[in-house]
Amino acid sequence: MSKRIKILKETPTSGCRYIKTKVPWQPDKFIQFSHAQNFVDAIDFKKDERITAIVNGSFILGDMIEAFLTKYQIATKKMTIATLSYSMENVNSLKNLIDSGYIDKLNIICSDYFHNHKKKVIIPYTYYMLDNENGNFQLAVERTHIKVFLFETKLKGSKFVIQGSGNFRTNANLEQFTMEINPQAYDFYDDYFNDIIQRYKTIDTSQTYGKDHWKEIVENIEKEKAKQKKKKPTQQRLVKEYLIDEDIF
């Protein structure tokens, strides 16, 4: 029988070589939009520049994308989000961007693990909020751990790639990501994601769209939303007729 190693002492002064880990405490609820907004306010994005960032558990990547698009008044032809998981508040943010004219077409690719665990509330809520008669939303489910976010601007066709360790929603971990305009990387990911979406899409756009079939689940969705801490709604910002830097976007 192997000898058990004595570990997990509080300090090295106790005569043990191995020290008990000290996980820093973080509050259960995080400030959401403000941290992402502060990040976007601090950067001055240039066309040939790559931004690399390390962020903490207060940072929500979905909020950063909303803040970035609204700061620079960027309307996008298509956005594709590949993530293991996302939140109901992410869905609300994307709905706001679609209704405000910032996103023409939206694809989300999530993991089957997330889909199976959230199929009673968040997944139906996603369909309820983002699916529409125009057929410009698709949700695909695959065994994936990819975290890549793509969008192409309408005015200049600039192809943005954001990739890193974090999901679209917040968590209590340090995360990193890079953000850049990179047509080659965009096309590489876009080609692969299009194949995933075609194979594993969950919305049959050939079928008639209607809200009537949601009546049975809307009540459960509303109950779940009521459990969440109320968040001040993001002010809806309509896309203007000009951009801050037309050479970039």
C-alpha positions in Angstrom: 0.0 0.0 0.0 1.4 3.4 -1.0 2.1 5.9 1.8 -0.3 8.8 2.0 1.4 12.1 1.6 0.6 14.7 4.3 -0.6 17.8 2.6 -3.0 20.7 2.8 -1.6 22.5 5.8 -2.5 26.2 6.1 1.1 27.4 6.2 4.6 26.1 5.4 5.7 26.6 9.1 3.7 23.5 10.2 6.5 21.2 9.0 4.7 20.2 5.8 6.1 20.8 2.3 2.7 21.4 0.6 0.5 24.4 1.4 -3.2 24.5 1.3 -4.6 26.5 -1.6 -6.2 29.8 -0.8 -8.9 30.6 -3.3 -9.7 34.4 -3.3 -13.2 35.2 -2.3 -15.4 36.9 -4.9 -19.0 38.0 -4.4 -21.8 35.9 -5.8 -23.1 38.8 -7.9 -20.8 40.8 -10.2 -21.1 44.3 -11.6 -21.8 43.4 -15.2 -22.0 46.0 -17.9 -19.8 48.6 -16.1 -16.6 46.6 -16.3 -17.0 45.8 -19.9 -17.9 49.4 -20.7 -14.8 50.6 -18.8 -12.6 48.3 -20.9 -14.1 49.6 -24.1 -13.7 53.2 -23.0 -10.1 52.6 -22.3 -9.1 51.1 -25.6 -8.5 53.0 -28.8 -8.9 50.4 -31.5 -6.8 50.7 -34.6 -7.1 48.8 -37.9 -3.8 46.9 -37.8 -3.8 46.3 -34.0 -4.4 43.2 -31.9 -5.7 43.8 -28.3 -4.8 41.1 -25.8 -6.5 41.3 -22.4 -6.6 39.4 -19.1 -9.9 40.0 -17.2 -11.3 38.9 -13.9 -14.6 37.3 -12.9 -16.4 40.7 -13.1 -16.0 40.8 -16.9 -18.7 39.6 -19.2 -17.6 39.2 -22.8 -21.1 39.5 -24.1 -21.4 43.0 -22.5 -18.0 44.0 -24.0 -19.3 43.2 -27.5 -22.4 45.3 -26.9 -20.3 48.2 -25.5 -17.9 48.0 -28.5 -20.5 48.0 -31.2 -22.4 50.9 -29.6 -19.3 52.9 -28.9 -18.1 52.8 -32.5 -21.6 52.6 -34.0 -20.9 49.4 -35.9 -23.6 47.6 -37.7 -22.8 44.0 -38.6 -23.9 41.8 -41.5 -23.3 38.6 -39.5 -22.2 37.6 -36.0 -21.3 34.1 -35.0 -20.8 33.2 -31.3 -19.2 29.8 -30.5 -19.2 29.2 -26.7 -19.6 26.4 -24.3 -22.3 28.4 -22.4 -24.2 31.7 -22.2 -26.7 33.4 -19.9 -30.3 34.8 -20.2 -28.8 38.3 -19.9 -26.5 37.5 -22.8 -29.7 36.7 -24.8 -31.3 40.0 -23.7 -28.2 41.9 -24.8 -28.2 40.2 -28.2 -31.9 40.9 -28.6 -31.3 44.6 -27.9 -28.5 44.7 -30.5 -30.8 43.0 -33.1 -33.7 45.4 -32.4 -31.4 48.4 -32.5 -30.0 47.5 -35.9 -26.5 46.3 -34.9 -26.9 42.7 -36.0 -28.5 41.6 -39.2 -27.8 37.8 -38.9 -26.9 35.9 -35.7 -25.6 32.4 -35.2 -24.9 30.8 -31.8 -23.0 27.5 -31.4 -23.2 26.1 -27.9 -22.1 22.8 -26.3 -24.4 19.8 -26.0 -23.5 19.7 -22.3 -24.9 23.2 -21.8 -27.9 22.5 -24.0 -28.8 19.4 -22.1 -28.6 21.1 -18.7 -30.4 24.3 -19.8 -33.0 22.9 -22.1 -35.9 23.7 -19.8 -35.3 27.4 -19.4 -32.4 29.2 -21.2 -32.7 27.2 -24.5 -36.5 27.9 -24.9 -35.8 31.5 -23.8 -33.2 31.8 -26.6 -35.8 30.7 -29.2 -38.5 32.9 -27.7 -36.3 36.0 -27.8 -34.1 35.6 -30.8 -36.0 33.5 -33.4 -38.2 35.6 -35.7 -40.1 35.5 -39.0 -37.1 36.7 -40.9 -35.1 33.5 -40.3 -31.9 35.4 -39.4 -31.2 33.5 -36.3 -29.8 30.0 -35.8 -28.8 27.9 -32.8 -26.5 24.9 -33.3 -25.5 22.3 -30.7 -22.3 20.4 -30.9 -19.8 18.7 -28.6 -17.6 21.8 -28.4 -15.3 23.8 -26.0 -14.5 26.5 -28.6 -14.8 30.1 -27.5 -14.6 32.3 -30.6 -16.7 35.3 -31.6 -16.9 36.6 -35.1 -18.6 39.6 -36.7 -18.3 41.3 -40.1 -19.2 45.0 -40.4 -21.7 46.2 -43.0 -19.9 49.4 -44.1 -16.3 48.2 -44.8 -16.7 44.5 -44.5 -14.1 44.4 -41.7 -13.8 40.9 -40.2 -13.4 40.9 -36.4 -12.1 37.9 -34.5 -12.3 37.6 -30.7 -10.9 34.4 -29.2 -9.9 33.3 -25.8 -10.5 31.2 -22.7 -13.8 32.6 -21.5 -17.4 31.9 -22.4 -19.9 34.5 -23.4 -21.2 34.8 -19.9 -19.3 35.7 -16.7 -17.7 33.3 -14.2 -15.4 33.5 -11.2 -12.1 32.9 -13.0 -9.4 34.9 -14.6 -9.8 34.7 -18.4 -7.9 36.0 -21.4 -8.8 37.0 -25.0 -7.5 38.7 -28.1 -9.4 40.9 -30.4 -8.4 41.9 -33.9 -9.4 42.5 -37.5 -8.1 39.3 -39.2 -9.8 38.3 -42.5 -7.8 35.1 -42.8 -8.6 33.9 -39.3 -12.2 35.0 -39.8 -12.7 33.0 -43.0 -11.0 30.0 -41.4 -13.4 29.9 -38.5 -16.4 31.0 -40.5 -16.0 28.1 -43.0 -15.8 25.6 -40.2 -18.7 27.1 -38.2 -20.9 27.2 -41.3 -20.4 23.4 -41.6 -21.3 22.9 -37.9 -24.4 25.1 -38.2 -25.6 23.2 -41.3 -25.1 19.8 -39.6 -26.3 20.6 -36.1 -28.8 23.5 -36.4 -31.9 23.3 -34.2 -34.2 25.6 -36.1 -35.9 24.5 -39.3 -36.5 27.8 -41.1 -38.6 26.1 -43.7 -41.3 25.6 -41.1 -43.9 28.3 -40.4 -42.8 30.7 -37.7 -45.2 31.5 -34.9 -45.4 32.4 -31.2 -48.4 30.4 -30.3 -46.4 27.2 -29.5 -44.6 29.1 -26.8 -47.6 29.7 -24.5 -46.9 26.6 -22.4 -43.3 27.5 -21.6 -43.4 31.3 -21.3 -44.8 31.0 -17.7 -41.8 28.9 -16.6 -39.4 31.3 -18.3 -40.9 34.3 -16.5 -40.7 32.5 -13.2 -37.0 31.8 -13.8 -36.3 35.4 -14.8 -38.0 36.6 -11.6 -35.4 34.7 -9.6 -32.5 36.5 -11.1 -31.4 39.8 -9.6 -33.0 42.7 -11.5 -30.6 44.4 -13.9 -31.1 47.9 -15.1 -31.9 47.5 -18.8 -29.3 48.7 -21.2 -30.4 51.8 -23.0 -31.3 51.0 -26.6 -29.0 52.8 -29.0 -30.0 53.0 -32.6 -27.4 52.8 -35.2 -26.4 56.2 -36.6 -25.8 57.0 -40.2 -22.1 57.6 -39.6 -19.2 55.7 -37.9 -16.4 57.2 -35.8 -13.7 55.8 -38.1 -15.0 54.8 -41.5 -11.5 53.6 -42.6 -11.6 50.8 -40.0 -15.2 49.8 -39.9 
